[in-house]
Amino acid sequence: MGAGIRLVDVGAVLGVAELPTALPTVRRSDEDLRWGFVDQGVPSVEVATTMGVTVDDEAAARVARTGVEVEHLEAFSVASACEAVGIRFVAVLGVSNGVGSNAREQWRANHRAASAAAVAEVVRWLERGAPGLASAEED
């Protein structure tokens, strides 16, 4: 599950490009929702949303050294859209592949099982009464 989602440009990580300073680059998950999943054992990680699939192993290693633990191409956009309209956000992700030269092959082999694992965690959270959901609704 994503604690924070960072917009990451591989060129910027490699030192050959820069993101514009006016561009937001970090989104945070809703803390109450996040803790609702952490309490059931779902790991909380930092997520990188890159501009494209990272297919180079050295670039993947450099991105990982920024403190992110997983890469997900859509999480930052979804978090930004939720923030723009005031909807609380948490990303529950299933890991289907490593990042780098073998990622696409691994994704093809594992994406359905990874998606099912993420859905199972959300169902388990719902069955537990959706901990963290009511806390902000009471405000």
matplotlib code that plots the C-alpha trace (Angstrom):
import matplotlib.pyplot as plt

x = [0.0, 1.3, 2.1, 3.3, 3.4, 6.2, 6.3, 9.8, 11.4, 14.2, 16.1, 16.1, 17.2, 20.1, 21.0, 20.2, 16.9, 14.9, 11.2, 9.8, 9.8, 6.1, 5.1, 3.8, 5.8, 4.5, 1.0, 0.3, -2.2, -5.0, -3.4, -6.6, -7.2, -3.6, -3.5, -6.7, -4.7, -1.4, -3.3, -4.3, -0.7, -0.5, 3.0, 3.1, 5.6, 6.7, 5.6, 7.2, 5.1, 7.5, 6.8, 7.3, 8.1, 11.6, 13.3, 16.9, 18.3, 20.8, 18.1, 15.8, 18.5, 19.0, 15.2, 15.2, 17.9, 15.5, 13.7, 10.8, 10.1, 7.7, 6.8, 3.3, 2.5, -1.0, -1.0, 0.2, -2.5, -5.3, -4.0, -3.9, -7.4, -8.7, -6.9, -8.3, -11.9, -11.5, -11.7, -9.6, -7.1, -5.0, -3.5, -3.7, -1.3, -0.4, 3.2, 3.5, 7.0, 10.4, 11.4, 14.0, 14.7, 12.5, 9.5, 7.2, 7.6, 7.1, 4.0, 2.4, 3.0, 1.8, -0.5, -3.8, -2.6, -1.2, -4.5, -6.4, -4.2, -4.8, -8.6, -8.5, -6.9, -9.6, -12.3, -10.7, -10.6, -14.3, -15.2, -13.4, -15.7, -13.5, -11.2, -10.2, -13.1, -15.4, -12.8, -12.9, -16.6, -17.2, -15.3]
y = [0.0, 3.4, 5.8, 8.4, 8.6, 10.5, 11.7, 10.5, 11.2, 8.7, 11.4, 13.6, 10.7, 10.1, 13.9, 14.6, 16.3, 18.3, 18.4, 22.0, 23.4, 24.4, 20.8, 19.0, 15.8, 14.2, 13.1, 11.4, 8.7, 9.5, 8.5, 7.1, 4.9, 3.9, 2.8, 0.8, -1.4, -1.3, -2.7, -5.8, -6.4, -4.6, -3.1, 0.6, 1.7, 4.7, 4.5, 6.0, 7.0, 7.3, 8.9, 5.5, 1.9, 1.7, -1.0, -0.4, -2.2, 0.6, 3.2, 1.1, 0.8, 4.6, 5.2, 2.8, 4.8, 7.8, 6.0, 4.5, 0.8, 0.2, 1.7, 2.3, 4.3, 5.5, 6.1, 9.7, 10.7, 9.0, 10.6, 14.0, 13.7, 12.7, 15.6, 18.0, 17.1, 16.4, 12.6, 10.7, 8.4, 5.3, 3.0, -0.7, -2.4, -5.9, -6.4, -8.3, -7.6, -6.2, -2.9, -3.2, -5.2, -8.2, -6.2, -6.6, -10.3, -10.6, -8.4, -10.5, -13.6, -12.2, -9.2, -11.1, -12.7, -9.4, -7.7, -10.5, -10.1, -6.4, -6.9, -9.5, -7.0, -4.4, -7.0, -8.0, -4.3, -3.9, -7.1, -5.6, -2.6, -0.3, 0.9, 4.5, 5.4, 6.7, 8.9, 11.6, 11.3, 12.3, 15.6]
z = [0.0, -0.9, 2.0, -0.3, -4.1, -5.8, -9.4, -10.6, -13.9, -14.7, -16.6, -13.5, -11.3, -13.7, -13.7, -17.3, -16.9, -14.3, -13.4, -13.4, -9.9, -10.2, -10.8, -7.7, -7.1, -3.9, -2.8, 0.5, 1.3, 3.8, 7.2, 8.7, 5.7, 5.5, 9.1, 8.5, 6.1, 8.1, 11.1, 9.1, 8.0, 4.7, 4.2, 3.8, 1.2, -0.8, -4.5, -7.6, -10.5, -13.4, -16.8, -18.5, -17.7, -16.4, -18.5, -17.6, -14.6, -13.6, -14.0, -11.8, -9.1, -9.2, -8.8, -5.9, -4.2, -4.0, -1.2, -3.2, -2.9, -5.8, -9.1, -10.3, -13.4, -12.5, -8.7, -8.8, -11.3, -9.2, -6.0, -7.7, -9.0, -5.6, -3.9, -6.5, -5.6, -1.9, -2.0, 0.5, -1.1, -0.4, -3.0, -2.3, -4.8, -5.6, -6.7, -10.0, -11.1, -10.3, -12.0, -14.8, -17.9, -17.0, -15.8, -18.7, -18.9, -15.1, -15.3, -18.1, -15.9, -12.6, -13.0, -12.5, -9.3, -8.0, -8.7, -7.0, -3.9, -3.7, -4.1, -1.3, 1.1, 0.3, 0.8, 4.1, 5.1, 4.2, 6.2, 9.2, 9.0, 6.8, 9.7, 9.2, 6.9, 9.6, 11.3, 8.7, 8.1, 11.8, 11.4]

ax = plt.figure().add_subplot(projection="3d")
ax.plot(x, y, z, "-o")
ax.set_aspect("equal")
plt.show()
